[in-house]
Amino acid sequence: MEKSRIAHDQGFTLVELTVVMVIGVIIFSGTIFLYKGYIEKAIRQTCNANCVQFEGMYHSHLLMENKEHTAYEFKDYLQKCGGSICPTNGEIKYANGMVRCNLHFKDKTNGTDDGGDNGSVPYL
């Protein structure tokens, strides 16, 4: 009878397995939120970088073709270049000499930030 008792003492109990699984779920859910934040930040930075690059290309186009900016000229040039500037298909606009996405750019004059680095040291 003692041999069968020894054979049953070698496994994990249900409580031990449950505790390990709960700890794993907590760690996993925390990393998902961090990962999602990194993805959103990367998409915003990509969109803003694409807008700045497209802005330079558009200004060069206006100079090379000796044209003035109009809404029609901007939309035509945007369409010719493919129009895939924003990774999440935000609307691209030209205002005050700048190309910006309506989803990823916030106007600093309204007290909001565009999410870029302002050069300051972060603190808690």
C-alpha positions, 0 to 999 in steps of 0.5 A: 500500500505504501508504493501507491502513496509514493506514486501520488506524492510526485505531482502538483496539487490543483491549488499550486497549478491555479496559483501559477496560472493566476500569476501568469495571467497577471504578468501576461495582461500587464505586458499586453497593455505595455505592448499596446502603448508601444504600438500606438506610439510607433504608429503615431511617430511613423505617421508624423514622420511620413507627414514631414517627409511628404511635406518636403516632397510637396514643397519641392513639387510646388517649387519645381513646377512653379505652382502655388498651393491650392487645395486642388493641387494638394489633393492631386499631388497626394493622390499621385503619390499614393496617399498612404501616408498614415498607417491607420488611414487618417485624413491628410491635410495641409494647413499653415504650410504643414502636412498633418494627419487628423488622427495623429497630430494635435495642435499645440496652440490648443494646449495639447501635444502632438506626442513628440519629444520636447527635449525635457527630462521625464519625471513622475 
